[in-house]
Amino acid sequence: MVIDCHVHLNKDDVNADKLVAEADRLAIDRLVVFATGYHRGGPYNRDMLAAAERHPERIIPFAHFRLGADTADRVSEFARQGFRGMKLINPASDYNDRGYWPAYERAQEEGLVLLFHLGVVAVHTGNPLLDVDTGRMRPVHLDPILRRFPDLVIFGAHMGNPWYDEAGMLCRWHKNLYFDLSGSSLKKKKPEFFRELLWWSGQDQYKDPLGRDPWEKILFGTDVAIKMMGDVKGDYERHFEALDLAPELRSAVMGNTAAGIFGFEEG
């Protein structure tokens, strides 16, 4: 099974037909989809539910949760509506702010996956008053959250770019922390960089708490316009070849790990 774990639904295609058609062409079975561009007139959470209802076997809907604005009760509302997780970005303070913990606790109780944007955020000059601080979204801020809520499943976007070392070490220590390689990392970093970053691959004494190889903690994610999804999928495949990654680990990255998290039958 191939699962794209990082997909934005843009304002020009809120019914997701184009997205699913491209997934068909690329042999992508399911897609974790969330809204994008609230401040630029993009789709909203309700559009995610509509897209999932239109393509129930293909789209895994995630809601946007606004840290510092939405309450823990909003988390339960999302769960009742059928969302499988929430996307978090641009917090009002560091992700590990204790004021956010009621929301994280509720997500753990409701069984929702949290997808945190990590690292650099794109600069949108059209709204200079938007309160964005990349430093609030460092991977290390996830550490106290995972220690306090060990059953909470977290997806970290972009392998923490540019704080890869933080992401790599946290990945080894926390059983429910996973990272995607979406964004620019597969373009700017050579395969050998990821071999060094995930240095404990093949070393039995240094595996994660559940005895897994680091590549079993890495997720396929594109995070690009529909027309560029194939290019990103090719980047993953080229890195796999260069690293001579075992077939079972390639399958884990491309979807089998995510399938287990969401309760789907592996491919």
C-alpha positions as CSV (number, residue, x, y, z in Angstrom):
1,M,0.0,0.0,0.0
2,V,1.2,3.5,-0.9
3,I,0.0,6.3,1.4
4,D,1.0,10.0,0.8
5,C,1.0,11.4,4.4
6,H,1.3,15.1,3.5
7,V,-1.2,16.5,1.0
8,H,-2.7,20.0,0.9
9,L,-6.1,20.5,-0.8
10,N,-6.0,23.8,-2.6
11,K,-8.7,26.3,-3.2
12,D,-9.0,25.4,-6.9
13,D,-9.9,21.7,-6.3
14,V,-11.9,21.4,-3.2
15,N,-13.8,18.3,-4.4
16,A,-10.4,16.5,-4.8
17,D,-11.2,14.8,-8.1
18,K,-8.0,16.0,-9.7
19,L,-6.0,14.9,-6.7
20,V,-7.4,11.3,-6.8
21,A,-7.0,11.1,-10.5
22,E,-3.3,11.9,-10.1
23,A,-3.0,9.5,-7.3
24,D,-4.4,6.8,-9.6
25,R,-1.8,7.6,-12.2
26,L,1.0,7.4,-9.6
27,A,-0.3,4.3,-7.9
28,I,-0.9,6.1,-4.6
29,D,-3.6,4.3,-2.7
30,R,-4.5,6.7,0.0
31,L,-3.8,10.3,0.9
32,V,-3.7,12.3,4.2
33,V,-5.3,15.5,3.1
34,F,-5.8,18.8,4.9
35,A,-6.9,22.4,4.0
36,T,-4.4,25.1,3.1
37,G,-4.3,28.8,2.9
38,Y,-7.0,29.9,5.3
39,H,-5.7,33.5,5.3
40,R,-5.5,33.4,1.4
41,G,-9.1,32.2,0.8
42,G,-8.3,28.5,0.7
43,P,-10.6,25.7,1.7
44,Y,-11.7,25.0,5.2
45,N,-12.1,21.9,7.4
46,R,-15.6,21.3,6.1
47,D,-14.2,20.9,2.6
48,M,-11.9,18.1,3.9
49,L,-14.9,16.2,5.1
50,A,-16.7,16.7,1.8
51,A,-13.6,15.5,-0.1
52,A,-13.4,12.4,2.1
53,E,-17.1,11.7,1.7
54,R,-16.6,11.9,-2.1
55,H,-13.6,9.6,-2.0
56,P,-14.0,7.6,1.2
57,E,-11.5,4.8,0.2
58,R,-8.8,7.2,-0.8
59,I,-8.8,10.3,1.4
60,I,-7.8,10.4,5.0
61,P,-9.1,13.7,6.3
62,F,-7.1,15.9,8.7
63,A,-8.5,19.1,10.3
64,H,-6.5,22.3,10.8
65,F,-6.3,23.0,14.6
66,R,-5.3,26.5,15.6
67,L,-3.0,26.3,18.6
68,G,-3.7,29.3,20.9
69,A,-7.2,29.8,19.5
70,D,-9.0,26.4,19.4
71,T,-9.9,24.5,22.6
72,A,-9.6,20.9,23.6
73,D,-13.4,20.5,23.0
74,R,-12.7,21.4,19.3
75,V,-10.5,18.2,19.2
76,S,-13.4,16.1,20.3
77,E,-15.6,17.8,17.7
78,F,-13.2,16.9,15.0
79,A,-13.1,13.3,16.1
80,R,-16.9,13.1,16.1
81,Q,-17.0,14.6,12.6
82,G,-14.8,11.8,11.2
83,F,-11.4,13.4,11.0
84,R,-8.5,11.0,11.6
85,G,-6.0,13.6,12.7
86,M,-5.1,17.3,12.9
87,K,-2.5,19.5,11.1
88,L,-0.7,22.0,13.4
89,I,1.3,25.0,12.2
90,N,2.2,28.6,13.2
91,P,1.6,28.3,16.9
92,A,1.3,31.4,19.0
93,S,4.1,30.1,21.2
94,D,6.5,27.1,21.2
95,Y,4.8,23.8,20.5
96,N,5.7,22.6,24.0
97,D,3.8,25.5,25.7
98,R,1.9,23.8,28.6
99,G,-1.1,25.8,27.6
100,Y,-1.5,23.5,24.6
101,W,-1.4,20.3,26.7
102,P,-5.1,20.0,27.2
103,A,-5.5,19.8,23.4
104,Y,-2.7,17.2,23.1
105,E,-4.2,15.2,25.9
106,R,-7.6,15.2,24.2
107,A,-6.0,14.1,20.9
108,Q,-4.4,11.2,22.7
109,E,-7.8,10.3,24.2
110,E,-9.6,10.6,20.9
111,G,-7.0,8.6,19.0
112,L,-6.2,11.5,16.6
113,V,-2.8,11.7,14.9
114,L,-1.1,15.1,15.1
115,L,0.8,16.3,12.1
116,F,3.2,19.1,13.2
117,H,4.8,21.4,10.6
118,L,8.4,21.6,11.6
119,G,11.1,24.0,10.7
120,V,11.1,26.8,8.1
121,V,7.7,28.2,6.9
122,A,7.3,29.6,3.4
123,V,7.3,33.4,3.3
124,H,4.0,34.9,2.1
125,T,4.7,38.6,1.6
126,G,1.0,39.3,1.0
127,N,0.3,39.3,4.8
128,P,3.3,40.8,6.7
129,L,1.3,41.0,9.9
130,L,0.8,37.2,10.1
131,D,2.5,36.0,13.3
132,V,5.0,33.4,12.1
133,D,8.1,32.3,14.0
134,T,10.0,29.3,12.7
135,G,11.8,28.9,16.0
136,R,8.5,27.9,17.7
137,M,8.4,24.9,15.4
138,R,11.6,23.1,16.2
139,P,11.6,19.3,16.4
140,V,13.0,19.4,20.0
141,H,9.8,21.1,21.2
142,L,8.0,17.7,20.5
143,D,10.1,15.9,23.1
144,P,8.2,17.0,26.3
145,I,4.9,16.4,24.5
146,L,5.8,12.8,23.7
147,R,7.1,12.2,27.2
148,R,3.9,13.5,28.8
149,F,1.6,11.8,26.2
150,P,3.4,8.6,25.2
151,D,0.3,7.1,23.4
152,L,-0.1,10.2,21.2
153,V,1.0,9.5,17.6
154,I,2.9,12.4,16.0
155,F,3.9,12.9,12.4
156,G,6.7,15.5,12.1
157,A,6.9,17.3,8.7
158,H,10.0,17.9,6.6
159,M,12.3,15.9,9.0
160,G,12.6,19.2,11.0
161,N,14.4,21.1,8.2
162,P,16.9,22.7,9.1
163,W,17.1,20.9,12.5
164,Y,17.6,17.4,11.1
165,D,19.8,16.3,14.0
166,E,17.1,17.0,16.5
167,A,14.5,15.1,14.5
168,G,16.8,12.1,13.9
169,M,17.6,11.6,17.6
170,L,14.0,12.1,18.7
171,C,12.9,9.6,16.1
172,R,15.1,6.9,17.7
173,W,13.9,7.6,21.3
174,H,10.1,8.0,20.9
175,K,8.0,5.1,19.8
176,N,5.1,7.1,18.4
177,L,7.1,9.7,16.5
178,Y,7.4,9.6,12.7
179,F,8.8,12.0,10.1
180,D,8.2,12.7,6.5
181,L,10.8,13.9,4.0
182,S,8.5,16.3,2.1
183,G,9.7,19.8,1.2
184,S,13.2,20.6,-0.2
185,S,15.2,18.0,1.7
186,L,15.3,15.3,-1.0
187,K,16.5,17.9,-3.5
188,K,19.2,19.6,-1.4
189,K,20.5,16.6,0.6
190,K,22.4,13.6,-0.9
191,P,21.4,10.1,0.0
192,E,24.5,9.7,2.1
193,F,23.2,12.5,4.4
194,F,20.2,10.4,5.3
195,R,22.5,7.4,5.9
196,E,24.4,9.4,8.4
197,L,21.4,11.0,9.9
198,L,19.7,7.6,10.5
199,W,22.9,6.1,11.6
200,W,21.4,3.3,13.7
201,S,20.0,1.5,10.7
202,G,21.1,-2.1,10.9
203,Q,22.5,-1.8,14.4
204,D,20.4,-4.0,16.7
205,Q,21.5,-2.4,19.9
206,Y,20.4,1.1,18.9
207,K,16.9,0.5,17.5
208,D,13.9,2.4,18.7
209,P,11.9,1.3,21.8
210,L,9.9,-1.2,19.7
211,G,13.0,-2.6,17.9
212,R,12.4,-0.9,14.6
213,D,14.8,0.2,11.9
214,P,14.8,4.0,11.5
215,W,13.3,3.7,8.0
216,E,10.3,2.2,9.6
217,K,9.8,5.6,11.2
218,I,10.0,7.6,7.9
219,L,6.8,8.4,5.9
220,F,6.2,9.1,2.3
221,G,4.8,12.6,1.9
222,T,4.7,15.0,-1.1
223,D,3.5,18.5,0.1
224,V,3.4,19.9,-3.4
225,A,1.0,20.9,-6.1
226,I,-0.8,18.0,-7.8
227,K,1.4,18.3,-11.0
228,M,4.6,17.9,-8.9
229,M,3.6,14.8,-6.9
230,G,5.2,12.4,-9.3
231,D,8.5,14.3,-9.1
232,V,8.6,14.0,-5.3
233,K,7.7,10.3,-5.5
234,G,10.6,9.9,-7.9
235,D,12.9,11.6,-5.4
236,Y,12.0,9.0,-2.7
237,E,12.6,6.2,-5.2
238,R,16.0,7.6,-6.3
239,H,17.2,7.8,-2.7
240,F,16.0,4.3,-2.0
241,E,18.1,3.1,-4.9
242,A,21.2,5.1,-3.9
243,L,21.0,3.8,-0.4
244,D,20.2,0.2,-1.5
245,L,17.4,0.1,0.9
246,A,15.8,-3.3,1.5
247,P,12.4,-3.9,-0.2
248,E,10.6,-4.2,3.1
249,L,12.0,-0.9,4.3
250,R,11.0,0.8,1.1
251,S,7.5,-0.6,1.5
252,A,7.4,0.7,5.1
253,V,8.3,4.2,4.1
254,M,5.9,4.3,1.1
255,G,2.9,3.2,3.1
256,N,3.0,0.1,5.2
257,T,4.0,2.0,8.3
258,A,1.2,4.5,7.9
259,A,-1.2,1.7,7.1
260,G,-0.5,0.1,10.4
261,I,-1.1,3.5,12.2
262,F,-4.4,4.0,10.5
263,G,-5.5,0.4,10.7
264,F,-5.4,-0.4,7.0
265,E,-4.3,-3.7,5.5
266,E,-0.7,-3.4,4.3
267,G,0.1,-3.8,0.7
